[in-house]
Amino acid sequence: MILNLASAHGVEAPSAADFYVPTLPGLDQDPNHHPVHIYAGHLLADPSSSVATPTKQVLPHAYFVLLKARRTADKERLIIWFNGGPGCSSFDGLMMEVGPWRMDGKGGLKRVEGGWDEYAHVLYLDQPPGTGFSYTSTDNYLHELDQMAAHVNAFLINFYKVFPELQTVDTYLAGESFAGQYIPYIADAILKTTLLSMPLKGLAIGNGWIDGRHQYPAYYDFALKSGIIKEGSQVEKQAREALEVCKQSLSQPRDFIPVNFDDCESVMGSVSSGLIQTVNGKKMCLNVYDVRLSDEYPACGMNWPPDLAGVTDYLRRKDVITALHATDKAEAWTECHSGVFGNFNCKKSPASVTLLPSLLDKVPIMLFAGDQDFICNYVGIEAIIANLEWKGSIGMGDAPTLSWTVNGTQAGTWRTARNLTYVKVHGASHMVGFDLPTIAHDMMLRFMDVDYTLDHTVGLPAKIPSVVGDNVRGGFVPPSSSTAAPASGSTDVSEQDKARWEAYYNAGSAALIFVLIALGIGIFFYLRSRRNKRKQGVSLSTREEDEERIPLSTSQVHGANGSTVRLGDDGDDHRRRRKGKGKEQEQVAGEPIFDVGDDDSEDDDSDHDRRGH
């Protein structure tokens, strides 16, 4: 369906109801989760026109999926998500990374934790025109980053006509990979136009391609540092030779810093090609998106992650296309469109790193990186930051690197200086949300400073303790029914609730410690009394029943709530209980209720060469 956005020429403007998706084929609306409210369809994204007037030319239309927030926290927020490529669909983000569902392996969808729509509206956008379900005529494919930003602005102007209630909502731009070029350009265009007035509150870029001057040499540095290649080996030698050619190119005077350096592309290729091996008659190569994995040559990650095949099949089904209001796209959905990629050459576009200093004067920016990614690796991102000048200084200076844990599991490190935050995510690939959805969600909630204390249903992120340095979030429990609901409009409610729940937690911990001390003293005096009575010849038969309830032989005591508290034994059973894995485990005051870190950080055994996704 082609929906115009003005009543010109007798065409009625669409409403949000026209884009509503009542259900998706195979989506199990799990009663244990809040229902997902979906809107989807095409909107005109042509900077030269706000109305699709009758013409033989196919005007550019962007495709979007909007998920409304499932829970209410302190205030509304909108995240606009972009995948990279260029030319890769943001269904990657929706279906495999930061959305509320995944493929179930049977052609349907299953609900999962970690969806960013839990506390924010999330808008997934297919752009530039031609990407994913978006469309345009082939002679309208874009070539430069400023053109792309103008088209996104045109889309947003039309989007807010359909959803005007979102125009006053705090807005964040987020994405990964080549979105490291998209997002700064889009943010700059938004801040410079008078046609958009939403409050832009932050930018979040994951494993982004931002500044080739530092990211091309990082292929060599990362490969050595991670042990992918060994110093003195033939692979290292050919990679070093390619690096020298690259450095000569980087040293040449230029009118501006380009997005790509043709003479540097061989650095990554020299590492990758040098690692090709024949295993059981098959040529195997490094997965450039997750160095823990190998892949069959020449894919080398192109078919990764393993969910991609199921996502492709699902988005090519007629019933799914109809449900998603995507029937106007003539071509079948493909993850990354070769026509868009081939035309989007950025030959006249300065790299987005040139925009970061001015943007950091206006909005916070978070750069995050999964440490197992090669194609946009953390070594290169750290080099960008170390050489970037903003707000009068270069790099992050003396800003401390803080440990970050989620539910007691080491999630990574966190560093912030002068409006810039850098997060290194441990055990994550190019697509952080694919590997570690709960940890990725916690990261974004921290960046947006979401206050859970006003969510009296208490979602999973609010229950899971998260610690950066000495800053603790989460670990909350719902207030009792006798606790009065916070007064509407109160400015002090958040701090009051935090203080009250912290007091409950501290009081419970103190009470447990007191009970253990008292119990230990009681046991000591009981044993001494028993020994004294034996010396005096007093019969202990009347105490036998009581003795059976004191399991001294196993170094356990049983608390008043039935919980098992270990006093000394450090055997395997103790470790299982401490980690919450013993089947007989009971909740112990002061310990985390959930333990999701182990599941999120597991390596995937499955096996893209785009700077993509």
N, C-alpha and C positions, 0 to 999 in steps of 0.2 A: 504494500500500500504506500503510495506517495502522498505525504501529508504536507500541505502548504501552511505557512505560518502567518498568513494575513488574509483578510477577507477580500483582497483585491481580486478583480475579475470574477466576482461572485463565488469565490472559493472560501468555504468556512474554515477558520483556524481550528486546529486540533486541540483537544484537551488531554490532560493526563490519562483520563479514562480510555482514550484511544490507544494508548500504549500499554495498558495493564495486561499482564500475563497471569491469568488465573491459576494455571498449573503448567508444569513441564512434564512431558512424557517420562515416566520412570522415576520421577522425583518422589522419594518417600518423605512426606512431611512428618517426621518423627515427633510424636507427642511429647517426647522429652526435651525437644527444642522449641523455641519460639518460632512460629511460622515465618517463612521468607516471603516478602512482598516484592514482586518483580515487575518492572516496566522496561519495555524494549522496543526498538524500532529505528527508523531512519529519520534524520533531520538534515535539512539543507546546510551545507558547510561551504558556501561560496561567498567570499568577501565582497564580491561585486553585486550581490543580490540577496535580499531577504525573503523573496517569494519565488517559488518555482514556476515561472511563467511558461506558457506553452512554447516549446521550441523543439527543433529536431536534435539539438545538442543535449547530451546527457550531462546535467550539471552535477557537481560533486555533492554527494550525500554521505555524511558520517553515520556510522551505526553505533548505537549505545545499548548497554544494559545497566539499569539502575536498580540497586537493591536498597530498600529502605532499612534503616536501623531497626534491629530486633529488640533492643533494650534502650531504656532512657537512663543516662547518667546525669552529669551536672548540666550539660547543654548539648544542643545539636551540633554535629560536625558533618562535613561532606569531604570525602576523599575521592579525587579523580585519578584513576589508575591508567597508566600507559605501559604497554610492552614495547619492545624495541625493534631490532631488525637492521635497517628500517624495513617496514612492510610486514611485521609480525603482529598477529591479532592479539588483542587484550583478553580474548577467551583463554589464553595461556594463564593469565592471572586469575581469572574467574574459576576455571575448571581444574587447575592444578596447583595453585599457589595460595592465594589469599581469600578465596571464596568459601562459602559455607558447605560445599559439597564436593565429592570426587566421584569418578567412575566406580561402579561397584563390580566390574568384571563380568557383568551379565547383560550389558547394554543399558543399564539404568544408572541412577545416581543415588549416592548415599550421603546422608548428612554427617558432617565432621565438625570437631571443635577447631577453633583458630580462625574462623572467618572474620575478616575485618569489619563486616557489616553488623557485628554484635553491638557495638556502641557508636557506629557512624554510618551514615548513608554512603554507599560506594558506587561511583559511576565508572563503568568500564567502557573505554572508548576505542573503537577501531578507526585508526587514522594513520598515515595520510590516506586520502581517498583511493580506494581500490584494495585497501588492507582488510582482511577478514570478510565481514558482511558489508562493509562500506563499498561504495561504487562511484565511478565516474567514467567518462569516455577516455580511451587510451591516450588521446592527445592532451588530456588534462592532468596527467600524472605530474606530481610536483618534483622539483629539483633542489630546492634550497630550504634552509631552516626557517628563514623569515616568512617564506610562503606558507610553510606548514603551520607556523604560529598564527598567521592571519586566518587560516582556515579553521583552526581550533577556536579562535575568538568568535568567528562567524557562527560556528556551531553553538557555542555557549550562549551567545545572544539569543538564538532561537530556542535553546534548551530552557532558559529562564522564562521565556514566554509561556512555555508549557508547565513549568514547575516554579512559579514565581516565589513560592514560600521558601525555596532554597537559596535565593539570592542574598539573603541577609545572614546565612549560616557560615560559621567559620570554615574556611576551605583550605584543603591541603592537596598538593600535587604529588603523586607518588608513582614510582615505576622502577624499571631496571634496565640495564644494558645500554642500548642506544637511546633509551629514554634519558640517559645522562646528557644527551644533546637536546632532546625534545624539551624537557622540563624547564631548564633555565630560559630557553627562548620563549616558551609559552608564558612563564611567569613574568618575564620582562615585558611581553606584549600586553598582558593583562594589566600590569601596573601603569603602563603608559597610555592606555585607552580610557576615554571618558564614557564608553558605551557599556562597560562592565563595572559593577560597583561591589561585587562580593568581597568580604574581608579575607584576603589571602594571608594565611597564618603560618605556612611552612611548606618546605619542599623536602621530600625524602627520596633518595636515589640509591638503589641497590646494585652493587657490582656494575657501576656505570662507566660507559665510555665517554670521557670528559676531556682529556688532554693527552693526545698521542705523544707529545714530546717526552712525557714521563712513563706512559703506559707501554709503548713499544719496547724500550730497553728493559722494562720489568719482566718481559717474557723470559729473558735470559736469567735475570736475577732470581725470579721466582723458581724457575726450573732447578737452579743450583741450590737455593735455600731449602726447597722442599725435598730434595733428593731425587727428583725425576731424572736428572742427568748428573754425572759425576765429573768433577774437574779432571781434566787431562784425557777424557774419553774422546772418541771420534765425534760423537754427537755434540759434546761441549765445544770442540774445536770448530765445527761447521756453524754452530750457533754463534760463537764469538766472531767469526768472520762475517756473518750476516749482520751482527750488531755493529761492527765497525763501519760497514756500508751505511747502515741506518744513521749512525752518529754523524757521519759526514753530511748526510742529507739534512739532518736536524740543525747543523751549524750554518747552513746556507742562509743568507739574508732573504727575508720575505716581506711582502706587504702586510700580511696578517698571519695568525696562527691557524693553519688549516685543520679540518676535522681528521683527515687521513693523510698519511705520508706514504706514497706508493713504494718508495725505496726501503721502507721499514716493514712492510707486510711479510717479508721473507723471514723475519726473526722468529715469529711464532711457527711458521712453516718449517723452519730448519730444525726446531726442537721436535715438532710432531712427526715429521717424516723420518727423523733419525730413530724414533722409537717403534717403528713398524716392525712387527715380528710375525713369523709364521708359526701358528699353533694348531696342531692337529689338521694340517693341510689348509688352514684359513689364515689370511693376512689379518692381523689384529693391530689396532692402533689406540692411542690415548684418547679418552673422551675429554675434549677440551673444556667441557662444562663441569666436569667432576673428575678430578685426577685420581680418585680412588677406583675408577672404573676403566675398563677397556671396552673397545667396540670393534666390530668388524669393519675393515677398510672397504670403501672409502668414506663410510658414514662418519666415524670418529666423533660421534655425539649428535649427528644430524637427526637421528630418530629418537633421541632422548628428550624428555623422560619417558619411562615405559608407559605412562598413561596416555601418551600422545595418540597412539593408534586408536584407542577406544574413544577419545575425544573427537578425532576426525570422523570416525564412523557415525558417532552420535549427531554431530552437527551437519551431517549430510542427509540425515533422515528427513523425509518430507513432513512427517508430523511434528518434528522438532522445529524445522524451519518455519512452518506455519504458526506454531505456538509462539515463536520468538518474533513474529512479524518481520521476517527477513526474506520474504518471497521476492522482493524487488531486485535482489542481487541475482544476476543471470548465471554467474559461475558458481561452481561448488565451493564450499568453504575450504580454504587451505590455511595452514598455520602461518606461513610466511609467503607473501606474494612476490614472485620473481620480477614481475613488471614494475611494481612499486620500488623494489630494491634496486633494480638496474637503472631506473631513472633518477632516483634520489641520490645524486652524486656529491652534493654539498661543495662544489668547486669554488663557489663565491662566498661561502659561509665561514666566518671565523669560528673557531671551536668554542664551545659553550663555556670553557674555563674563563674566557675573557669577560663573561657576564657575572661570574660569581662574586667578585668584590663589591660591585654596586648592589647586587641582590642581597648580600649579607648585611648591608646597611639598612635593609628594609624588612627582611623576613628571616627566621631561623632556617637553617638547612642541615639535614642529616644525611651523611654519606655512610652507607653500611655495606659490608662485604662479607660474603661467605668465604671462609679461608681455604676451601677445597676447589675453588674456581680457578681456571687458568686463563681464559680468554679475556676477562676483565678483572685480573687478580688484585688482591689486597695490597701487594707490594707496590704496584703502580699507583693505586689510590693514595697510599700513604706518602708516596713521592710527590704526588700532586699537592697534597695538603702541606707538606714540608716546604714546598717552593712557592706557595700561594701567598700573596700579600693582600691583606684586607684590614680595614680599620686601623691602619698605621703600623702594623707589625707583620712579620713573615712567619708563617707556620703557627703551631699551637704553643710555642714557647714552653713555659713551665707548667702548663695544665697537666694535672695528674692523670695517669691511666688507671681507671678504676675497674675492679673486678665486678662482673655482672653474673648473678646467679638467678635461676628461675626454678622454684620449688626445690632448692638445695642442689640443683645441678648446674655446673659451670656452663654458662651460655656464651660467654665471650668477654670482651673488654669494652669500656665506655670512656670516651674523652670529649670534653666540651671546652671551647674557647671562643669568645667574642662572636656568639651567634652560630657557630659551626660545631656540630656534633659528629664524631666519628665512632662508629660501632663496628668492631670486628667480631663476627659470629663464628664460633667454633663448630666444626663438624658440619658445615653447610656448603652447598654447591653454588653454582651461578644463580639458581632459583632458591633463595633462602627459604621461602614459604613452602616449597615443595618438600624439603627435608625436615624442617622444624616449624610447623605451622603455629604451634602454641607459643614458641619463643619469638617468632617473627611478630605475632600479634602483641605480645607483651612489649616488644620494642616500640611498635607504632603507638600503642596506648601511652607509653612513657613519653614519647616525643610530643604527643598531642596533650599531655598532662590531663588525661581523663580522670575525673574524680568518681570512683565507684561508690562512695559512701551514700550517695543519694539513690542508688539502685537497690531498692529493698527486696528485690527478688534474688539479688546477688548471683551474677553469672560466673562462669568458670574463671575468667581472668581475675575477678575480685577475690576468689578463694585461694588462688595460688600465690604464695609469697614470692616477691621479686625484690632483689637487692642490688643496688648499684652503689658501691662504696658504703656509706652509712645511711643511704636513703632507702627505706623499706616501704614497699607498696604491697597491696593485696594481703592475703591471709585473713580476710574478714569472714565473719559469720553473720547471718541475718540477725538483726535485733529481735528480741523476744516480742511476742504479741502485745505485751504490756507497755513496750516502749512507744511513745507517741511518735507519729509521723512528723517529719520536719515541716515547719511552717513554710508555706509557699512564699517565695520571694526573699526569704531570710538570707542574709549575707554571711551569717555566722554558723549556719547549720553544718556545713561540711567539717569545719574544725571541731565543732561540738561532737559530732558523730565519731570523728577520728579519735578524739580524746577519750570518749566513752568506751569505744571498742578497744583502744589501747589499754585503758584501765582494766577492762574485763580480762584481757589477755595477760597483763602483768599480774593481776590479782590471782588468776588461776595458776600461773607459773609459780608465784610465791607460795600459794597454798600447797601445791604439790611438793615443793622443796621442804616446807615445814612438816608435812605429813611424813615424808621419808626420814627426816632427821628424828622426829618424835618416835617413829616406828623403830628406827635403828637403836635409839636409846632404850625403848621398851624391851626389845629383844635382848639387849645386853643385860638389863636388870633381871629379866625373866630367867635367862640362862644361869646367871649368878645365884638367883634364888633357888632354882632347881638343884644346882650343885650343892648349895648349902643344906637343902632339905634332905638330899641323898645322904650327906654326911651325918645328918641327924636321924636317919632311919625312917623318914616319913614316906609313906606309900604315895606313889604318883599315879595310881590307877585312875583317879578321878580326873587327871589331866590328859589322858590319852586322846580323847576326842579333840581337845584343843590343839594338841601337838600336830595332829594330822592336817590342821588347817594352816600350819606355818611351814611352808616348803623350803626349809633351810638347805636341804640337800641339793636344790637346783638354783640356789641364789636368787629366788624370785619372791616377790611379795605381791599381794593382790590389793589394788586400791579399792576405795569405797565404791567406785563406779564400775568395778569388774575388770578394769584394765590391768594388763600385766606389765610390771615395771621390773626391769633387770637391774641387779645390784652389782654384779661382778663378772659373770661368765661372758667370754668374748668368742664363743664358738660360732659355727655356721648358723645355727638357729637364731642366735642373737643378731647376727648381721642381717638375716632375712627379716626379722621383726623390725630392726632399726630402719630398714629401707622400705618397710611397708609391704613386704612380699609374702610374709608368712600367712597361710590361709586362716590361721587362728588369730591374726592380728586384730587388736582392738584399738580404737582411737585413744591416743594418749594426749593429755592436755599439753599444749605448747608445741606439738609436732605437726608438720604439714598434713592436711587431710588427703591431698592428691599427690601422686607421684607420676608425672608424665614425662619427665626429662629423659629417662632411659629409652622410652619408645620413640620420642622425637629425634633422638640423636643416632639411631641405628643407621648403618650404611645400607644403601639400596644396592642389590646385586645386579640390577639392570643397567643396560648401557643406553651439539648442533653446530658446517663450520661457519656459522654466521656470528657476527657480534650482535647476537639476536635475542629473541624472546622479549 
